[in-house]
Amino acid sequence: MQQDTHIKTENTIRPPIIVVMGHIDHGKTTILDWYRKANVVKSESGGITQHIGAYEVIHDEKTITFIDTPGHEAFSKIRSRGAHIADIAILVIAADEGIKPQTKEAIEIIKQSQIPFVVAFNKIDKPEANPERVKQELAREDILVESYGGKVPSVEVSARMGKNMDLLLETIVLLAELQELKAVVNKNAIGAVLETHRDPKRGISATLLIQDGTLKRHDIIVMDRNIETVRNLDNFMGVHTDHLGPSSPALIAGLSHMPTVGEPFLAFPSKPKAQEYIKQLSPLQVETEKNSSTVVAGENEKPIFNIILKSDVVGSKEAIEESLKKLESDAVGITVLRSEVGDINEDDVKLALATHLITIVGFKVRIDPSVQELARNHNIHIVSGDVIYHLLDEIKRHIEDMIPPIVQRTLIGKIKILKLFKKDGNKQVIGGRIDEGIVNKKALMNIIRGKEVLGNAVILQLQREKREVEEVAQGNECGILADSPVTIREGDMCEIYREEKVKRTL
């Protein structure tokens, strides 16, 4: 049945987007399941018809959107770009167990994201539950809850019994009100890709999270520089609709390309508008976008390669752990996020989804075909085998392939800009004089105005005396077709340089 919701035309309060994080078996899924059963918006189709990775609940007539996959890759990936796919996090800690390794990982992600969060001390119905002890453990992680004089709210809950679950929702609503989340409804939608999969009947499908604007059926959207048409639009319950607003999960199907999880999407009213947007993306912008989602270290820091290790027995697990430590070098660090005995399961893949530069390693363990497909659909690499040294050799090759190369920059010349003749988007026709060295076609430029470096550009074409040439030497004037988001002006001094990528090895 088609949903009929009136689109507002003014700015409106946006429902908060919540991500639930914490250690395995501490009750993340139980909390989500409780809200699903008790508070999910009901529909004439009888409730949820399919699982699409996110859903909405209603509390006191206020909508709250939950990301259904704990530690979702999109949350981590978009965080690296300085934007948050989630507004608030729930850090779930079992009151009978306290802080565990994955709890610390969740804490680190939350701290880096700098988003508000509430601590849910779960399983307080258990006789051995001790929330006060866990609060002390949190204090050692530099997290002070309100009862310890800090600013982080906390709620003692039992998701299994339903105790204080409404209080947890009330706390979330309060945090959201303090943020004053707003959205512009009457504009083209922007958001992020939450999940992708290949449906046997509907083809390539994607779950989108709308962060601003309204997504409408027949909209044209751009994902990964690919243009797609929203032919069918479903809400989180699988109900067909004509439009969905801010903070809403949306399911679209029949795509021609598999979108990248965590990538942004932008909606346009027409295909020409979408094509015009893509043309304005310079090669430099594309490379920057690409690198921003994969490089986790600073320019002068080595990347950290993360591993989830699953083995058949403890002895093998410990031997592989020791061997992995020996692979660390000046080029790369290695962190074992999880090391357990047992088969590779869905939770391992979910942890991998929240982490950069990661591989799941399995030694003499099984992996269910559905889990393997989930990993393949989300580009999570699994290395498995039953001979340790073969396994380590493959891990080493895989790590070397993922180490960002060293970029060596060589200054080859300087050019004084004499005139800007024409500008069309990022494409600019300029004239200049070579003061030092040479200028090559395809070389790069730093645009300097006064003492400030404003940005860079790519030299697409080079002319000397109205003839296209490969290079121009010192003392000569030339014409340049440059590609840059920065408008180049007369009087700018540009440094010409070339870059070389040098592969690093272990």
Protein Blocks (a to p, Z undefined) as FASTA:
>chain_A
ZZdddddfbdcddddddddeddehilpmmmmmmmmmmmgccdfkopafbdehiacddeeh
iacdddfbghifklmmmmmnopafbfbdcddddfklopafklmmmmmmmmmnopacdddd
ehklpmklcfklmmmmmmmnopacfknopabdcddddfknopaklmmmmmmmmmmmmnop
acdfbbcdddddfbdcddfklopadddddfbdjddehiacdeehiacddfbccdfkopac
fbdcehiacddehiabdcdehiacdddfbfklmmmmmmmpcfklmmmmmmmmmmmbdfkb
ccddddddddfbfklmmmmmmmmmmmpcfkbccddfbaceddddfklmmmmmmpghiadd
dehiacdfklmmmmmmnopacdddjbfklmmmmmmmmmmmmmccddddddfbdcddfbdf
bdghjbccdddddfbhcadehiacdddehjacfbdcddfbdceehiacfbdcehiacddd
dddfbdcdehiacdddddddddddZZ
